[in-house]
C-alpha cells in the first residue's frame, strides 16, 4: 500500500513539473471575429478586386473582378449573388451588407456607402463599353475605400 501511495505522489510531482501540452486558457478559446472585422476583411477583398477590374484591358476581365466585388458585398445568401463569379470572400463573413447591418451603429454609415457601391458594381456589370465598365469599377473601388473609412 505504501508503494502505491509513494508511486502516486511521485507521479503527481512529475506531472506538476512537466509543462502542459495545452496552451494557456486565454489562447485556447479565440473569439469569433466581430461583424465589423468581417466587413473590413470583405471590403478589402472587394476593393482589391475592384482595382483588378479597373485595370483590366478586357470587358470580360472587368466583369469577372467586378462580379467578385459585388458578390463580396451582397454575400452568398443574397438573391443578387451570382455563382458564375465565384465567392472570393468565402469564409470571411456573410457579405459586407449583412455584416454591416449586424454591426449596428458602428456600421451604419459604411452600410449606406456599401449599398450605393453595390448599385455601381451592378451597373458596371451591365455596361457593354469597356471604358464605362472600367470607370464603374474605379468608382466602385473608391466607394469601398470610403466605406472602410466610415466604419467606427
Backbone as a ProteinNet text record, in pm:
[ID]
protein_1_A
[PRIMARY]
XXXXXXXXXXXXXXXXXXXXXXXXXXXXXXXXXXXXXXXXXXXXXXXXXXXXXXXXXXXXXXXXXXXXXXXXXXXXXXXXXXXXXXXXXXXXXXXXXXXXXXXXXXXXXXXXXXXXXXXXXXXXXXXXXXXXXXXXXXXXXXXXXXXXXXXX
[TERTIARY]
82.1	0	87.2	192.4	283.6	349	381.4	443.3	345.7	219.3	117.6	106.7	103.4	92.9	216.6	333.7	458.6	462.1	417.9	415.7	320.3	203.2	105.8	158.8	221.6	279.6	389	473.1	581.3	523.5	421.4	356.5	296	229.5	171.6	279.3	391.2	502	560.6	573.2	625.4	529.7	400.5	301.4	296.6	310.7	307.2	429.1	541.1	664.2	674.7	596	600.5	511.4	565	481.3	364.2	253.4	132.6	144.2	89	86.6	-18.8	-109	-213.8	-168.8	-204.9	-169.7	-250.7	-211.5	-288	-433.6	-518.7	-662.6	-698.5	-635.4	-669.1	-647.7	-551.6	-523.7	-598.6	-652	-726.7	-862	-922.5	-1054.2	-1040.5	-1050.3	-1041.2	-1181.8	-1208	-1340.2	-1358	-1480.2	-1512	-1497.2	-1456.7	-1443	-1577.4	-1572.5	-1694.6	-1746	-1873.9	-1925.7	-1846.6	-1798.4	-1718	-1587.2	-1520.8	-1395.8	-1419.3	-1529.2	-1561.7	-1588.4	-1664.1	-1694.6	-1567.1	-1476	-1349.3	-1270.4	-1264.2	-1191.8	-1255.2	-1388.5	-1459.6	-1446.6	-1453.6	-1438.7	-1299.9	-1198.1	-1062.7	-1049.5	-1109.9	-1107.2	-1182.8	-1300.9	-1381.2	-1306.8	-1242.7	-1166.7	-1051.8	-984.5	-876	-928.3	-1041.7	-1097.5	-1153.6	-1204	-1246.3	-1124.8	-1011.7	-888	-843.5	-854.3	-822.5	-913.9	-1042.1	-1139.4	-1106.2	-1076.9	-1046.6	-921.4	-827.3	-701.8	-709.4	-817.5	-828.4	-839.3	-778.9	-783.8	-886.8	-972.3	-1079.7	-1210.5	-1318.9	-1450.6	-1476.6	-1434.7	-1453.9	-1375.6	-1255.3	-1176.6	-1242.4	-1296.9	-1368.1	-1488.8	-1563.7	-1682.3	-1644.3	-1542.3	-1504.8	-1473.4	-1387.4	-1345.4	-1453.1	-1530.3	-1643.2	-1744.8	-1765.1	-1854.1	-1805	-1673.5	-1616.1	-1649	-1628.9	-1652.5	-1799.5	-1889.2	-2033.1	-2072.1	-2019.9	-2052.1	-2003.1	-1888	-1839.4	-1934.2	-1987.1	-2078	-2209.8	-2270.1	-2403.8	-2402.2	-2297.9	-2291.1	-2365.9	-2326.6	-2376.7	-2525.5	-2586.8	-2728.7	-2820.4	-2763.1	-2840.7	-2882.9	-3001	-3050.4	-2964.3	-2888.8	-2802	-2668.3	-2640.1	-2516.1	-2519	-2413.9	-2406.8	-2298	-2339.6	-2246.2	-2139.2	-2169	-2068.5	-1942.2	-1951.5	-1834.1	-1758	-1815.4	-1748.4	-1759.4	-1700.6	-1709.9	-1569.6	-1504.2	-1367.8	-1364.2	-1479.6	-1487	-1536.2	-1540.4	-1587.5	-1504.1	-1572.4	-1505.7	-1467.4	-1491.3	-1454.9	-1571.3	-1691.5	-1810.1	-1934	-2040.9	-2168.8	-2201.3	-2107.3	-2129.7	-2122.9	-2064.2	-2045	-2176.5	-2279.8	-2407.1	-2465.4	-2462.9	-2515.8	-2434	-2302.1	-2216.2	-2227	-2238.2	-2253.5	-2389.1	-2492.2	-2623	-2612	-2540.1	-2521.6	-2438.3	-2354.6	-2267.9	-2343.9	-2467.1	-2546.9	-2490.4	-2485.4	-2443.8	-2300.3	-2214.8	-2074.6	-2063.3	-2160.1	-2152.8	-2252.8	-2333	-2443.5	-2397.8	-2298.5	-2251.2	-2189.2	-2110.5	-2046.5	-2149.7	-2257	-2362.5	-2425.2	-2454.3	-2514.8	-2421.4	-2293.4	-2196.4	-2186.6	-2184.1	-2173.3	-2296.2	-2413.8	-2534.8	-2525.3	-2479.1	-2461.3	-2352.4	-2247.2	-2138.5	-2187.8	-2277.8	-2334.1	-2405	-2480.8	-2550.6	-2450.8	-2343.7	-2240.2	-2178.1	-2151.4	-2095.3	-2188.5	-2315.9	-2414	-2423.5	-2421	-2423	-2300.3	-2184.2	-2062.1	-2074.6	-2137.1	-2157.5	-2253.9	-2341.2	-2438.2	-2387.3	-2270.6	-2214.9	-2161.6	-2182.3	-2130.7	-2005.2	-1963.6	-1848.6	-1733.3	-1615.4	-1500.5	-1465.2	-1456.7	-1417.4	-1520	-1646.8	-1751.9	-1746	-1723.2	-1714.5	-1592	-1478.3	-1357.9	-1380	-1445.5	-1474.1	-1568.4	-1665.6	-1755	-1679.3	-1585.5	-1504.3	-1415.6	-1362.4	-1279.1	-1361.7	-1481.8	-1571.4	-1607.3	-1633.3	-1664	-1550.2	-1426.8	-1311.1	-1301.6	-1326.5	-1323.1	-1431.6	-1548.9	-1659.1	-1629.6	-1566.4	-1530.9	-1427.8	-1335.4	-1239	-1310.4	-1408	-1486.9	-1564.1	-1617.1	-1690.4	-1597.3	-1476.2	-1379.6	-1350.5	-1336.2	-1307.5	-1426.7	-1547	-1667.4	-1699.7	-1633.9	-1660.8	-1603.9	-1686.2	-1644.8	-1598.3
-118.2	0	125.5	118.2	231.1	260.4	155.9	171.1	240.7	207.1	268.1	417.9	454.1	595.2	672.3	615.8	681.1	696.1	594.4	599.4	707.2	718	820.9	961.1	978.9	1109.6	1144.9	1049.4	1072.9	1108.1	1037.4	1064.8	1204.5	1243.5	1377.2	1485.1	1462.3	1558	1570.6	1460.3	1462.6	1539.1	1510.1	1578.5	1727.3	1763.9	1905.3	1979.2	1912.6	1975.9	1979.3	1897.3	1890.7	1999.4	2077.9	2180.8	2114.7	2177.2	2124.5	2133.1	2037.1	2037.7	2135.3	2175	2267.5	2411.2	2498.8	2640.4	2700.6	2817	2881.4	2900.9	2908	2917.7	3031.8	3146.5	3263.2	3237.5	3156.9	3134.7	3015.2	2931.6	2816.3	2857.2	2954.8	2998.4	3131.2	3125.1	3250.4	3292.2	3417.7	3469.7	3477.1	3456.7	3471.2	3617.9	3643.8	3784.1	3856.2	3982.8	4061.9	4091.9	4127.5	4166	4281.3	4374	4485.9	4433.2	4342.2	4285.3	4207.3	4133.2	4058.2	4153.7	4258.5	4355	4421.3	4455.2	4517	4422.7	4297.1	4198.7	4185.9	4174.4	4160.7	4286.9	4403.2	4528.3	4537.4	4497	4498.3	4402.8	4285.5	4190	4246.2	4302.5	4360.5	4477.3	4559.9	4674.3	4626.8	4522.4	4466.3	4422.6	4354.6	4306.5	4420.5	4523.5	4641.4	4703.2	4704.3	4753	4666.9	4534.8	4444.2	4472.8	4495.1	4521.6	4650.8	4755.2	4884.9	4877.4	4791.6	4779.3	4678.2	4605.8	4503.1	4565.5	4499.8	4552.1	4480.8	4402.1	4337	4349.8	4352.7	4362	4241	4122.4	4002.5	4010.6	4067.1	4084.6	4181.4	4290.8	4387.8	4319.9	4245	4175.7	4077.3	3997.3	3894	3954.9	4054.3	4109.5	4198.9	4266.3	4342.4	4245.8	4132.7	4029	3976.8	3960.5	3918.8	4021.6	4149.6	4256.3	4261.6	4254.2	4259.1	4139.4	4021.4	3904.1	3920.1	3983.5	4010.5	4105.2	4201.4	4298.4	4233.5	4155.8	4104	3975.7	3893.9	3768.1	3656.6	3534.5	3416.5	3391	3445.3	3420.5	3524.7	3620.8	3728.9	3688.2	3729.1	3693.8	3755.6	3861.4	3924.4	3853.1	3758.7	3680.9	3598.9	3609.1	3537.4	3431	3305.4	3193.4	3187.8	3240.4	3231.4	3311.5	3408.3	3488	3425.7	3328.7	3266	3351.3	3300.4	3369.1	3388.3	3496.1	3522.3	3562.7	3593.8	3630.6	3514.6	3395.9	3280.8	3263.3	3245.2	3226.8	3355.8	3470.3	3598.3	3661.1	3619.8	3676	3636.9	3709	3678.1	3772	3852.5	3956.7	4090.5	4188.1	4319.8	4377.1	4374.1	4435.8	4369	4237.6	4162.8	4191.5	4189.6	4210.9	4353.6	4450.7	4589.7	4610.8	4543.5	4551.6	4493.8	4382.3	4319	4404.7	4491.4	4576.5	4691.9	4716.5	4823.1	4961	5045.6	5185.3	5197	5102.9	5109.3	5095.4	5029.4	5006.5	5085.4	5168.3	5235.7	5325.9	5408.7	5498.5	5419.5	5319.3	5235.8	5155.7	5115.7	5037.8	5116.2	5241.9	5325.1	5333.8	5354.3	5363.1	5228.4	5119.2	4986	4952.6	4997.1	4974.7	5049.4	5174.2	5252.3	5190.4	5141	5077.3	4952	4878.9	4760.1	4798.3	4906.7	4953.7	4992.1	5059.5	5098	4972.8	4873.1	4747.6	4677.3	4672	4608.4	4685.7	4817.5	4899	4869.5	4855.8	4823.8	4687.1	4592.7	4459.1	4462.9	4562	4574.2	4659.9	4719.9	4805.5	4720.4	4767.4	4696.6	4764.1	4872.8	4950.3	4931.9	4896.3	4870.4	4989.8	5107.7	5226.6	5258	5247	5273.3	5170.8	5044.5	4939.9	4961.5	4999.9	5028.9	5147.4	5250.8	5368	5332	5246.5	5199.7	5122.2	5037.4	4959.8	5052.6	5155.6	5252	5326.3	5367.6	5434.9	5339.2	5214.5	5112.9	5101.4	5094.1	5084.8	5203.6	5323.5	5443.4	5441.3	5393.1	5385.5	5282.6	5172.6	5070.5	5124.5	5204.7	5272	5367.7	5441.1	5530.9	5453.3	5336.8	5254.9	5207.3	5168	5127.3	5240	5360.6	5476.1	5512.9	5477.6	5515.5	5421	5307.9	5212	5269.1	5265.6	5320.9	5211.3
0	0	0	79	88.9	-46.4	-123.3	-254.8	-350	-340.6	-426.5	-397	-270.4	-232.5	-276.4	-252.7	-293.1	-445.1	-516.8	-663.8	-713.5	-652.8	-691.3	-664	-548.7	-515	-615.3	-647.2	-743.6	-880.5	-921.6	-1049.9	-1052.1	-945.3	-936.2	-940.7	-873.6	-875.7	-1016.3	-1085.5	-1222.8	-1314	-1301.9	-1384.8	-1354.7	-1230.7	-1192.9	-1245.3	-1254.7	-1301	-1453	-1522.9	-1669	-1727.5	-1821.9	-1884.8	-1958	-1949.6	-2012.7	-2164.1	-2231.8	-2378	-2429.6	-2342.6	-2383.6	-2362.9	-2454.1	-2434.8	-2321.2	-2274.2	-2167.5	-2207.8	-2110.8	-2133.8	-2228.2	-2213.8	-2294.6	-2443.2	-2478.4	-2619.7	-2676.5	-2593.1	-2643.2	-2697.4	-2637.4	-2680.3	-2754	-2884	-2959.2	-2998.7	-2979.4	-3010.3	-3161.1	-3205.9	-3347.8	-3385.3	-3508.9	-3549.7	-3539.8	-3505.6	-3496.2	-3636.6	-3649.3	-3780.9	-3843.3	-3760.4	-3811.9	-3871	-3799.6	-3850.3	-3979.6	-3983.8	-4104.5	-4221	-4196.8	-4302.4	-4353.9	-4263.6	-4306.2	-4396.8	-4359.1	-4439.3	-4577.4	-4579.3	-4706.8	-4792.3	-4729.6	-4804	-4867	-4794.5	-4850	-4968.6	-4957.5	-5069.1	-5188.3	-5163.2	-5271.8	-5336.4	-5256.3	-5308.2	-5396.9	-5356.1	-5436.1	-5572.6	-5573.3	-5699.5	-5784.4	-5722.1	-5798.9	-5867.4	-5800.1	-5860.1	-5977.2	-5960.5	-6071.8	-6190.7	-6160.9	-6267.7	-6341.2	-6266.7	-6327.1	-6414.4	-6378.3	-6452.4	-6567.3	-6575.9	-6678.8	-6817.4	-6915	-7051.7	-7138.6	-7074.2	-7148.8	-7071.9	-7144.7	-7081.5	-6992.6	-7038.2	-6956	-6824.7	-6829	-6706.6	-6610.6	-6666	-6582.2	-6518.4	-6599.6	-6547.5	-6437.2	-6462.7	-6365.6	-6228.9	-6226.5	-6097.7	-6035.3	-6116.9	-6062.4	-6002	-6068.6	-6014.3	-5880.7	-5868.9	-5740.1	-5631.7	-5664.9	-5566.5	-5526	-5624.5	-5593.7	-5507.3	-5538.6	-5457	-5313.4	-5293.8	-5157.6	-5084.7	-5157.2	-5096.4	-5054.2	-5143.7	-5115.5	-5034.2	-5047.1	-4973.7	-5044.6	-5015.3	-5085.5	-5065.8	-4961.6	-4937.1	-4999.9	-5068.9	-5130.5	-5272	-5314	-5447.6	-5557.8	-5526.1	-5626	-5640.8	-5553.2	-5562	-5690.7	-5770.4	-5897.4	-5888	-5887.1	-5869.3	-5977.2	-6095	-6202.6	-6170.7	-6081.4	-6045.3	-5929.4	-5864.3	-5750.6	-5624.8	-5517.5	-5389.1	-5332.5	-5376.2	-5329.1	-5181.7	-5124.9	-4983	-4896.2	-4952.4	-4876.1	-4749.6	-4637.9	-4509.9	-4439.4	-4504.9	-4443.7	-4368.2	-4396.8	-4332.8	-4410.1	-4387	-4450.6	-4564.5	-4606	-4705.2	-4634.5	-4702.8	-4641.3	-4590.9	-4675.2	-4636	-4511.5	-4508.4	-4393.2	-4267.4	-4282.2	-4164.9	-4111.8	-4202.5	-4155.8	-4088.3	-4137.3	-4069.2	-3928.5	-3916.7	-3785.4	-3691.6	-3746.9	-3665.6	-3601.5	-3645.2	-3586	-3614.8	-3512.5	-3528.6	-3580.5	-3543.3	-3589.7	-3740.4	-3800.7	-3944.6	-4026	-3962	-4030.7	-4144.9	-4121.9	-4227.6	-4342.4	-4308.7	-4410.3	-4488.1	-4421.1	-4486.6	-4601.2	-4578.3	-4683.2	-4804.6	-4778.1	-4887	-4959.8	-4884.8	-4944.5	-5029	-4984.3	-5064.3	-5197.2	-5192.8	-5315.5	-5403.6	-5341.9	-5416.7	-5488.5	-5425	-5489.1	-5618.4	-5613.9	-5735.1	-5843.5	-5805.7	-5902.2	-5964.2	-5881.4	-5931.9	-6028.2	-5995	-6083.2	-6214.8	-6207.9	-6330.1	-6417.2	-6356	-6431.6	-6498	-6428.5	-6486.4	-6605	-6608.5	-6718.2	-6833.1	-6817.6	-6921.4	-7036.7	-7157.8	-7276	-7330.7	-7267.4	-7311.6	-7213.7	-7264.1	-7177.9	-7091	-7150.8	-7073.6	-6965.2	-6998.1	-6898.8	-6785.5	-6819.9	-6717.8	-6629.1	-6688.9	-6611.5	-6517.7	-6569.5	-6485.9	-6371.5	-6399.3	-6293.6	-6186.9	-6230.5	-6135.7	-6052.9	-6116.8	-6044.4	-5939.2	-5978.7	-5883.6	-5768.9	-5802.8	-5701.9	-5601.2	-5649.2	-5559.9	-5466	-5518	-5434	-5327.5	-5366.1	-5269.2	-5160.1	-5198	-5099	-5000.5	-5051.6	-4964.2	-4868.3	-4920.9	-4835.3	-4728.2	-4766.4	-4669.9	-4557.4	-4594.5	-4493	-4395.5	-4447.6	-4362.5	-4274.3	-4318	-4243.8	-4127.4	-4122.7	-4013.3	-3884.6	-3780.2	-3649.1	-3557.8
[MASK]
++++++++++++++++++++++++++++++++++++++++++++++++++++++++++++++++++++++++++++++++++++++++++++++++++++++++++++++++++++++++++++++++++++++++++++++++++++++++

